[in-house]
């Protein structure tokens, strides 16, 4: 009987080793030709149209997503669909990045002269510089692949890994050239958790919550009613001008009840925790999350001009996908 456990471990490790070595060898392809290609893309007023066939087409789609999200306008064009109308998306000022391990696939051979007829500049990402695509391209991004990672040396594995890695190298280099900032990244990712970490502020969160507050002399009944009606599990204790004096949480109530003390004369001033954790309304929401996590608390007081304006709960962070 075949020892499948040994086959699993051996094959998986071999795959990772082959693909890691393939990516590491790409260092030699980051040369003057690579630099010249990216300089021209950067200086262009056109877009980067990325195309391929088969597995390379899937990598091309990933590249387009990365280019767009990092400031380089890009489009995906399937090589097979290009000759059935999709060539209409290409403009003369565009660059066309064509992915092909062999550089000899029939669809690529049909597509290349059509791209040149349109006047667009062609970038070939190929393993074989001497292939049809390698010779016809205006720029060559060399992605040599000595062997695929599968045991039969057939399935696109190391080759697609090399393409994806080189695409990332291009995208990040262009990002650096453009001076693409975290604020730019947030503009392109407004709905994602990464983007929200870069633009969401405390003021965006507390405004959706109630504003529980009691005075320092309020009795226990008033405190409990305020906490339960505002559904945040806590209430701020403030003076007549909304200056913060403290906070009362459900934990404070529980600890007070455990002491079996006389509850008839308990006031907020006696029950509250002084100097609670706060955040300014203009600070980033992710800063508030860090405070909640650091001190293992679930509520955070929000201040504006040193006055109490609201409260953030951990549930707000979860709802926004920051956790």
matplotlib code that plots the C-alpha trace (Angstrom):
import matplotlib.pyplot as plt

x = [0.0, 1.3, 2.1, -0.1, 1.1, 4.7, 3.5, 1.5, 4.3, 7.0, 5.0, 3.8, 7.3, 8.7, 6.1, 6.9, 10.6, 10.3, 8.0, 10.1, 13.3, 11.5, 10.4, 13.8, 15.4, 13.3, 15.7, 17.9, 14.9, 14.7, 17.2, 17.5, 14.9, 12.4, 13.2, 12.8, 9.4, 8.0, 9.4, 7.4, 4.2, 4.5, 5.0, 2.1, -1.3, -2.8, -3.9, -2.3, -4.4, -3.4, -4.2, -3.5, -5.1, -5.9, -4.3, -2.4, -5.7, -6.6, -3.3, -3.9, -7.2, -5.5, -2.8, -5.5, -7.1, -3.7, -2.7, -6.1, -6.0, -2.5, -3.0, -2.2, -5.3, -5.7, -8.1, -8.4, -8.8, -9.1, -6.8, -9.5, -12.2, -9.9, -10.4, -14.1, -14.6, -12.8, -9.9, -12.2, -11.2, -7.6, -6.5, -3.3, -1.8, -2.4, 0.2, -0.8, 0.8, 0.6, 1.2, 2.4, 4.8, 5.7, 5.0, 3.9, 0.2, -2.1, -4.3, -1.2, 0.1, -3.1, -3.4, 0.1, 0.0, -3.5, -2.2, 0.7, -1.7, -3.6, -0.4, -0.3, 3.0, 3.3, 4.9, 5.6, 5.8, 7.4, 9.6, 11.3, 12.8, 13.3, 9.6, 7.3, 5.9, 9.4, 10.7, 7.6, 7.2, 8.4, 9.4, 10.1, 9.5, 11.4, 9.9, 12.1, 10.6, 13.0, 10.2, 6.7, 6.0, 3.7, 5.3, 4.7, 6.1, 2.9, 0.4, 0.9, 2.1, 5.6, 5.0, 1.8, 3.5, 6.3, 3.8, 1.9, 5.0, 6.4, 3.0, 3.2, 6.8, 5.6, 2.6, 4.5, 7.3, 4.7, 3.1, 6.4, 7.0, 3.6, 4.1, 0.9, 0.0, -2.1, -4.7, -4.8, -5.2, -8.1, -9.8, -9.7, -10.8, -13.6, -15.6, -12.9, -11.5, -8.1, -9.5, -11.7, -8.6, -7.3, -10.3, -12.9, -12.8, -14.4, -16.9, -18.2, -19.0, -20.4, -23.0, -24.9, -25.2, -27.3, -25.5, -26.0, -25.2, -26.0, -25.1, -22.8, -25.7, -28.1, -29.3, -29.0, -32.4, -31.7, -28.3, -29.8, -32.6, -30.1, -27.7, -30.5, -32.4, -29.3, -28.1, -24.4, -23.8, -22.4, -23.1, -20.9, -21.0, -20.8, -21.3, -23.8, -21.4, -20.8, -17.3, -16.5, -16.2, -16.2, -17.9, -20.2, -20.3, -22.3, -19.2, -19.2, -22.8, -22.1, -19.1, -21.2, -24.0, -21.6, -20.6, -24.1, -24.0, -27.0, -28.2, -30.7, -28.2, -25.7, -25.0, -23.2, -20.3, -19.7, -20.1, -18.2, -14.7, -12.8, -10.4, -11.9, -10.3, -11.2, -10.6, -11.0, -13.8, -11.2, -9.0, -9.0, -11.4, -8.7, -6.9, -10.0, -10.0, -6.4, -7.4, -10.3, -8.0, -5.1, -7.3, -9.8, -12.8, -15.9, -16.8, -14.8, -15.8, -15.6, -14.6, -14.8, -13.2, -12.8, -16.6, -18.4, -20.2, -20.8, -19.6, -18.2, -18.8, -16.8, -19.8, -19.4, -15.9, -17.1, -20.0, -17.5, -15.2, -12.3, -12.0]
y = [0.0, 3.5, 5.7, 8.7, 10.7, 10.6, 11.5, 14.5, 16.0, 15.3, 16.7, 19.7, 20.7, 20.1, 22.3, 25.2, 24.8, 24.8, 27.8, 29.7, 29.1, 30.2, 33.5, 34.1, 33.6, 36.5, 38.9, 38.6, 39.9, 43.2, 44.9, 47.9, 46.6, 46.2, 49.7, 51.2, 49.4, 50.8, 54.3, 54.3, 53.0, 55.7, 58.5, 57.3, 58.8, 55.4, 52.4, 49.0, 46.3, 42.8, 39.7, 36.0, 32.6, 29.7, 30.0, 33.1, 34.8, 34.2, 35.7, 38.6, 39.3, 39.4, 41.7, 44.1, 44.2, 45.0, 47.6, 49.4, 49.4, 50.9, 53.7, 52.3, 52.3, 48.8, 46.6, 42.8, 41.5, 37.7, 36.8, 34.5, 37.2, 39.9, 38.8, 38.7, 42.3, 43.0, 44.6, 47.7, 48.4, 49.2, 52.7, 53.6, 55.2, 52.0, 49.4, 45.8, 43.3, 39.8, 36.8, 33.6, 31.0, 29.6, 32.8, 30.4, 29.7, 30.1, 32.8, 34.9, 34.6, 35.9, 38.7, 40.2, 41.6, 43.0, 44.9, 46.3, 47.4, 49.4, 51.3, 50.1, 49.1, 45.4, 44.0, 40.3, 38.4, 35.2, 32.4, 32.1, 35.3, 33.6, 32.8, 34.5, 36.8, 37.5, 38.6, 40.6, 42.5, 46.0, 45.2, 41.8, 41.0, 37.7, 35.1, 32.0, 28.7, 25.8, 23.4, 23.4, 22.3, 19.3, 15.9, 15.6, 19.1, 19.9, 21.9, 25.7, 26.1, 27.6, 29.6, 31.2, 31.9, 33.7, 35.7, 36.8, 37.7, 39.7, 41.5, 42.5, 43.7, 45.9, 47.2, 48.1, 49.8, 51.9, 52.6, 53.9, 56.0, 57.7, 58.4, 56.5, 57.2, 55.4, 58.1, 57.3, 53.6, 54.4, 56.3, 53.2, 50.8, 52.7, 49.5, 47.3, 46.9, 48.1, 51.3, 51.8, 51.7, 54.6, 56.9, 55.9, 58.3, 58.1, 60.7, 58.3, 55.7, 57.5, 59.4, 56.2, 55.5, 56.9, 59.3, 57.9, 60.4, 61.1, 63.7, 63.0, 63.0, 60.8, 57.8, 54.1, 53.9, 56.7, 55.2, 51.8, 53.3, 55.4, 52.4, 50.0, 52.5, 53.5, 49.9, 50.5, 48.8, 52.0, 55.6, 58.7, 60.8, 64.5, 67.9, 70.6, 71.6, 68.0, 67.9, 64.2, 63.1, 59.4, 56.3, 53.6, 50.3, 47.1, 45.7, 48.6, 47.8, 44.1, 44.7, 47.1, 44.5, 41.8, 44.0, 43.7, 47.4, 49.6, 50.7, 53.3, 56.2, 55.2, 58.0, 58.1, 60.0, 57.0, 54.4, 55.8, 55.0, 58.2, 59.0, 56.6, 55.9, 58.5, 59.3, 62.6, 62.7, 63.3, 60.4, 57.4, 54.6, 52.0, 54.0, 53.5, 49.8, 49.6, 51.2, 48.8, 45.8, 47.1, 47.7, 44.8, 47.2, 47.4, 51.1, 54.2, 57.8, 60.3, 63.9, 67.0, 70.2, 68.3, 67.8, 64.5, 64.0, 60.2, 56.7, 54.0, 50.3, 47.3, 46.2, 49.3, 48.1, 44.7, 46.0, 48.1, 45.1, 46.6, 43.6]
z = [0.0, -0.9, 2.1, 1.2, 4.1, 2.8, -0.7, 0.6, 2.7, 0.1, -2.8, -1.0, 0.2, -3.2, -4.8, -2.4, -2.9, -6.7, -6.7, -4.1, -6.2, -9.4, -7.8, -6.3, -9.7, -11.1, -9.4, -12.6, -14.6, -12.7, -15.1, -17.3, -19.7, -16.9, -15.6, -19.1, -19.6, -16.3, -17.0, -20.2, -18.6, -15.9, -18.5, -20.7, -20.7, -21.7, -19.7, -19.2, -20.9, -19.6, -21.6, -21.7, -22.3, -20.0, -16.5, -17.6, -18.2, -14.6, -13.4, -15.8, -14.0, -10.7, -12.0, -13.3, -9.9, -8.2, -10.8, -10.4, -6.6, -6.5, -9.0, -12.4, -14.6, -16.1, -18.1, -18.6, -22.1, -22.7, -25.6, -27.1, -27.0, -28.3, -31.9, -31.5, -30.7, -27.5, -29.4, -29.4, -25.8, -26.8, -27.6, -29.4, -26.3, -24.3, -23.3, -23.8, -21.4, -22.8, -20.5, -22.0, -20.7, -24.1, -26.2, -28.9, -28.3, -31.4, -29.8, -29.0, -32.5, -33.9, -31.4, -31.5, -35.1, -34.5, -31.4, -33.4, -36.1, -33.5, -32.6, -29.0, -27.5, -26.6, -23.4, -23.5, -20.1, -21.3, -20.1, -23.5, -24.9, -28.3, -28.7, -31.2, -28.4, -27.1, -30.5, -31.5, -28.2, -27.7, -24.1, -22.6, -19.0, -18.6, -16.3, -16.8, -15.5, -15.5, -14.4, -13.2, -9.6, -10.4, -10.5, -14.3, -15.1, -17.0, -14.9, -14.8, -11.2, -11.0, -14.2, -12.9, -9.6, -11.4, -13.5, -10.4, -8.5, -11.4, -11.8, -8.1, -8.7, -11.6, -9.6, -6.5, -8.5, -10.3, -6.9, -5.6, -8.7, -8.3, -4.7, -4.0, -0.4, 2.2, 1.7, -2.1, -1.2, 1.1, -1.8, -3.9, -1.1, 0.7, 1.3, 2.5, 6.0, 4.9, 3.5, 6.5, 8.8, 6.7, 6.6, 9.2, 12.2, 15.7, 14.6, 11.9, 14.6, 17.7, 15.7, 15.1, 18.8, 21.6, 24.0, 27.6, 30.3, 33.9, 36.4, 39.4, 41.9, 39.9, 41.9, 41.0, 39.4, 37.0, 36.2, 35.4, 33.3, 31.3, 30.7, 29.6, 27.4, 25.5, 24.9, 25.2, 28.5, 30.0, 30.7, 30.9, 34.1, 33.2, 34.7, 33.5, 30.7, 29.4, 30.9, 31.5, 35.1, 34.7, 33.3, 34.8, 33.0, 33.6, 35.3, 37.8, 38.6, 39.0, 41.3, 43.4, 43.8, 44.8, 47.8, 49.3, 50.3, 51.0, 47.5, 48.5, 48.7, 45.9, 43.4, 40.1, 41.7, 44.1, 41.5, 38.5, 37.3, 37.1, 34.2, 31.7, 28.4, 25.7, 22.1, 20.2, 17.6, 14.9, 15.7, 13.4, 14.4, 14.3, 17.1, 19.1, 18.4, 19.6, 22.9, 23.4, 22.7, 24.8, 27.9, 27.3, 27.4, 25.2, 25.4, 24.6, 25.4, 22.5, 23.2, 21.1, 22.5, 25.8, 26.0, 26.0, 22.6, 22.5, 23.0, 20.7, 21.4, 20.3, 18.3, 16.1, 15.2, 14.4, 12.2, 10.2, 9.7, 11.6, 13.9]

ax = plt.figure().add_subplot(projection="3d")
ax.plot(x, y, z, "-o")
ax.set_aspect("equal")
plt.show()
